[in-house]
């Protein structure tokens, strides 16, 4: 009888423990940025949890409490935690022609405020433009005092015989400094020397100053190609020299040509010479149509190419039957 009583006393305890373990709630799984206090993992039916949002987030909708039900499930919630937003930052006054004093960046913080106050912009000023040795500057606007405003410009000049090397324009920049200052130097060029088959207007073995010029010409029937004169440049070098191009002789013994609008027998071209870039036309025969036609060719520095269609007549044909030559018959 004693044993039976003991079992009866224990059974209620065992039954109660089993029912309680099946109905507890586990720690809830919540949406992003939703938090609960504490580290408790299991909750009895009827227990209430207060929900909150992570730092930098604001609660939207609700409810903000959930309850552990008898079935071991938490009640539902539509709580959403949205990131906090900062108001649009205040505009930066005078933010283009001025220097920034204060932080150049700001961060939107978790409490919905900006990390720093709006910085201050002060006018950009430069001192007077630096002057190169043996030089000067001419400001585009009248300057008063020893400071200049951002955007002020000017032009550098050098005292003769010095030459400006670098950018002649100057400007007060947004950093409060002037653009790079040029230099004033004495520039000269060595004696330029003559050109082949030509002559110089000045032939002196001396140095020539910046912008000095020397003229060239060609001997005889040679033709000058390029600029008539060269100039001493600011880099101490002469501009490109011209050259003298040779005339050409017309390599035909018998026949007729057209030169400078005149129809000539080759023997009447005296001297037998045409100038560089001049054009002469020779006569060719169209044998199928039995007519003549002209083909132009140009002299280039002593070379004159005779067209392949030209056939030089023999002496008998040239002297006794000249009327049958391509230049004398009907033209195509």
C-alpha positions, 0 to 999 in steps of 0.5 A: 500500500505504501508503494502505491501512494508514492506513485500517485504522488509522483504522477501529477508532478511528471504530468505537469512538467511535460505539458509545460515544456511543450507550450513554451515559446522560443526567442522570437525571430524578428524583422530586420533592425527590430530588437528585444532586451535580454538574452532569455531563450524560452518564455512561458505562455502569457509572457509579454515582450516589448519590441524596439528599433536598432539605433538609427531607426524609427518604428512604423506601424505596430504593435510594439509588444508581442505575447507568448500564447498557450500554443507556444507561438508569439502573437503577430506584429507589423512593426517595421524599423525604418532608417532615420533621415536627416533634413536636406543640408543647408545650402553653402553660401558663396560656395564658388568664388570663396575659400571653405573654412571648416569641414568639407563633409558631413554625415547623417547620424543615427539621431537624424542630425548632421555630424557637423555644422555648415562650414563657412565660405570666405572670399578668395584673395591673392596678393599682387601677381609675382613679376618676373625679372626684367618683366612687368604685368598689365592687369585687365582691371584697375587694382587697388591696394596689395590684394586681388580678387579671385578671377582677376587677370593680366598679361605679362610683358618683358623689357627689351631685348628680353623675351617672354618664355611661358604663358603670357596670361596670369590669373588669381585662382580659386586656391588663392595663388597666381598661375605659373609665372613666366620668365624673361630671357635674352633669346638669340639664334646662331648664324643661319647659313646659306641654302644650296643654289641660293643666296642670303640678304644678310651674310654675317657671322654673328648671333641674331636677336629674337624676331630678326629675319633673313631673306633668301633668293635662288640663283639663275632659273632655280625657283624658291620653294617655301617662305621668302624669309626666316625668323629667329624664334623665341626658342632660339631656333630659326624658322624653316628655311626655303629651298631652291628647286631646279628647272627641267629640260624637255627631253624631246628631239622632234615634235611639238609642245604646248608651253604657257599657252603657246604651241611650239616646235621643240626646236623653238623652245630656247633655251630648252628649259621650263621652271620648277612646277611649270607644266608642258603638254606633249602630243600623243596619237590615238591610232584607233580613232586617227586623231591627236590629243595632249597630255600634260606633265609637270617639272619637279626639281629638275625632273620632267617625266615624258608621258608613255603615250608619246612616240617621237617621230623619225627625222624623215617623218618629222622633216618631210611629213610633219603634217601627219604628226599628232600635233598637226592632224585632227584632235580627238 
